[in-house]
Amino acid sequence: MFNIVSKFFIVIGILSALSITIDILKYPQKEMPIMNLVWPINGLWAGLFGVWAYFTIGKNRKMDMSGMDMKDMDMSNMKMDDMDMKDMDMSDMKMDNMNTKDHKYSSFWQGVVADTLHCGAGCSLADLIGPWLFLMFPFTLFNNYTFGEWTLDYFLALLTGVTFQYAAISPMMNEKGVKIWLRALKIDFLSLTSWQIGMYGWMALVTFVWLGRLSPTTPEFWFMMQIAMCCGFITAYPVNWWLVKVGIKMGM
């Protein structure tokens, strides 16, 4: 029975990711292209919630600029020759002190959901790849294979998460390079770690209390990972809320 339930939810996840992907191929998001990967990846574990989030928050979001505080914006380097906006050079505009609260989504919580899922996509991708890598190259930590796998997963999540964050902020800041990578690491470290804590917490119960160590070749493992990603979202959401509130994250 458990095997059948596991397969059912895995199929739901795959179909959800496919439905999101099909819509994105028709209507790709040009404002932040990385989100074209974020939404389908999250659909794999979130299922119908992922579909709901994409179609209500991700695809048809309302732009609300009323909460944007522009008083601290440094426009000294803005070129506005003849007031021709198409030639405006915004590459030197300093936006570090800009209050980004509610500036894109109609509600603050919607933006935090998108921020959290953006972080979660990097974690999810790492946790999708990591178990197969560990299956080929296993090692122990503290004489335990599970701790070894979690270590590999965490560093993979850090790599993919920071890459996703870099892909998001680089176009907004119109900059590239090591400085932006380091900023992406600063922005994503707490968010990503909080997600992994939720994921590890659930998988610890699965592994050490209920079912024992599961193989990634079984549907039960991936069903448990789907639930683990939900736990990751729950633990990462308040952290992302705080990161946006205090200005560490720019906010979606």
Buried (B, 14 or more C-beta within 10 A) or exposed (E): EEEEEBBEBBEBBEBBBEBBBEBBEEEEBEEBEBBBBBBBBBBBBBBEBBBEBBBEBBBEBEEBEEEBEEEEBEEEEEEEEEEEEEEEEEEEBEBEEBBBBBBBBEEBEBBBBBBBBBBBBBBBBBBBBBBEBBEEEEEEEEEEBBBBBBBBBBEBBBEBBBBBBBBBBBBEBEEEEEEBBEBBBEBBBBBBBBBBBBBBBBBEBBBEEEEEEBEBEEBBBBBBBBBBBBBBBBBBBEBBBBBBEEBBBBBB
